Amino acid sequence: MRRASLFCLFGITTMMHAEVIGPAPFGKTADGTPVEAYVLKNKGGMSVHVITYGATVTQINVPDQAGKFANVVLGFDDLAGYQSDANQYFGCTTGRVANRTAKGKFTVDGKEYSLAVNNGPNHLHGGVKRSLDKVVWRAEAVSLDDGGAVKFTYVSPDGEEGYPGELKISVLYTLIPANALRISYEATTNQKTPVNLTNHSYFNLAGAGSPTVLDHVLTLNAGRYSPTDETLIPTGKLEPVAGTPLDFKQPTRIGERIEKLVKTPFLGYDHNFAINQEKPGELTLAAKVSEPTTGRTLTVHTDQPGVQVYSGNFLKGQKGAGGKMYPQRSALCLETQNYPNAVNLPGFPSPLLEPGKVYSHVCIYTFGVGK
């Protein structure tokens, strides 16, 4: 990696394939910490907007089949929105440990650790006050061989939100050719600790604020999923999707079978799927989504073993960017990650990171048009 050094003028850094615009002010947090915004933009006009609060994606603007651009992720116009109760992890970097941890407890080398219980009886998405989505990261524009990027870094101190060890984290957002956003995560620690990072963007390919995501067509490269208890904690088993409402091996309208799940604890789709990987850690197709009216498509690749599919069941009609409303099930999350509660389930891939080792995770969101 080399720092952006080709050309910098009026806050615009020119890259081989993309330019990075910024930093620009994006307000101050409640405690007075300044937040900055950056824009990644390629020659085709696609743009990705990110802010240092939560290392958050605030916009992704891509064309439809007629060449019309629209923002396809949920977000807010200002920092106050991101710090409000209306923000349900929109676009943020989630962790230290994304998803649910049973009863907010885990044990490492015989010592039990306790985390905030913020989702029924369980811990969710890293905690309450100092989870990664609620802190201000450092950022810098960087230039890579295949695109322009913004690198976010944060040092989570030992004991933050109850997690052991000082964790040094970087998240690199790169706009690469073919209208693809690559998210690369790395982390190191000075003490054994669980790590499971992801991005929590909510997608609607018809445009953020469109009333439903249920007409999107979803395909998953996953033949198994992780069944859970009534609090959505996995049992530790993987079971076939065949014959269930979770079978998306073939292109299927998201709303086609969702009613079978509405009266369950899931309220819709909120499931971890085991991606069909030939080799663990290999970059693999996870999902493809298409939207019939605009022709926009989204393809997801990752090196992680799982993808959490969430159909926006708890969206509540809050007002977002441009005054648009975000009703229930008006967006879809595709969160690439390790399996939920893996720290407490020996049969799942271990999320424990040891000193001297590097946690890494790559997710690529590629946007196009077609079927």
Salt bridges, closest charged atoms under 4 A:
ASP109 OD1 - LYS192 NZ 3.14
GLU112 OE1 - LYS105 NZ 3.97
ASP133 OD2 - LYS134 NZ 2.86
GLU140 OE1 - ARG3 NH1 2.22
ASP146 OD2 - ARG182 NH1 2.71
GLU160 OE2 - ARG130 NE 3.08
ASP215 OD1 - ARG253 NE 2.82
ASP247 OD2 - LYS249 NZ 2.84
ASP270 OD2 - ARG100 NH2 3.14
GLU335 OE1 - HIS200 NE2 3.57
GLU354 OE2 - LYS192 NZ 3.88
